Amino acid sequence: MPQPCHVPVLVQQVVELFTPCATGLLVDATVGLGGHAEALLSAFPQMHLVGLDVDGQALELARQRLAPFARRAELIQASYQQLAEVLGPRGGKAAGVLFDLGVSSLQLDTPERGFSFRLAGPLDMRFAQQGPTLADILASATEAQLTFWLATWGEEKRASAIARAILRARDEGRLCSTTDLRRAVWSVTGPKRGPIDPATRTFQALRMVTNRELVDLPAALETAVKALQPAGRVVVLAYHSLEDRVVKTTLRRLSGACVCPPGSLSCTCTPMPLVKLLTRKPVTPSPEEVHANPRARSAKLRAAERL
Ligand SMILES: C[S@@+](CC[C@H](N)C(=O)[O-])C[C@H]1O[C@@H](n2cnc3c(N)ncnc32)[C@H](O)[C@@H]1O
């Protein structure tokens, strides 16, 4: 069977940004199917790479892809939350850390993983394949919770109506699969008409809830920045405006900028600069890249360098 292939996004830009880290230890905090890792190890023959992912299935495929670099690449099933523990016995510091957030092609294209509204599958959506599934979470969700999740993490304008439709389907025993979930969303929005499926935001929000994605991200970015050696670099790819906002705010805060809410009478965030920003505006893919790899469509890359 052909192996799922994940085409890495903005790969040239990622390689260029890590050029000053070419001889050091790079942590790919979300190694996935090893696309970025392969490009980096090929470009920099002296680089050592530690690749983390919570998804054992992805790591197995990354291991095969990175076999030619086995002497310089170490793959570990761990969360980027554990970055400091992973680095501890390896000298404690990294020359670079890469975060390529979101979902991989393997996860999206495997129906049993339950990430895709295009493919019938269970309500799972767990990156780590352990802990509560989406079905478990929905089984006890209240209307207020679900509305909040869809409005906050999905920026869904019809959050309340969609939440009610999902819970009605659940209570009537009609919410067993990804197709059922999409049907519940469509019962409010109508079916897909344009290029974007109306279920996209709901699926995205529920994936973030299932994996606590945005909740854990600021602390993970801060840990990564603190683990960088001087002039080390952190590069982050986000695929969703809210995710990008979290990255932007966290890196701005770590660069010493005041991130108090607008209108605050005095600064209470006591900024202490740890990095300088390398990207004032996010780097986005060219129309050619988006044409060749539609998954790159919403990508935004931000980078910073340790002072
Ligand atoms: C967009 S994919 C990465 C693709 C990779 N850059 C490549 O080129 O093949 C994101 C990966 O992050 C992983 N992931 C999600 N949450 C994680 C976490 N807390 N710690 C480590 N990896 C995580 C997912 O399992 C997924 O494989």
The ligand as a Gaussian input file, in Angstrom:
#p B3LYP/6-31G(d) Opt

LIG

0 1
 C        1.098000      19.419000      10.623000
 S        1.658000      17.946000      11.355000
 C        3.407000      18.051000      11.186000
 C        3.897000      17.655000       9.832000
 C        5.394000      17.652000       9.673000
 N        5.967000      18.969000       9.824000
 C        5.809000      17.074000       8.352000
 O        6.379000      17.819000       7.526000
 O        5.575000      15.887000       8.106000
 C        1.441000      18.260000      13.056000
 C        1.832000      17.115000      13.953000
 O        1.828000      17.610000      15.295000
 C        1.513000      16.529000      16.130000
 N        1.135000      17.043000      17.432000
 C       -0.047000      17.561000      17.837000
 N        0.005000      17.910000      19.139000
 C        1.254000      17.618000      19.569000
 C        1.927000      17.768000      20.819000
 N        1.325000      18.283000      21.896000
 N        3.205000      17.369000      20.897000
 C        3.841000      16.844000      19.810000
 N        3.261000      16.674000      18.618000
 C        1.974000      17.058000      18.486000
 C        0.395000      15.826000      15.385000
 O        0.248000      14.505000      15.838000
 C        0.877000      15.924000      13.937000
 O        1.572000      14.759000      13.553000

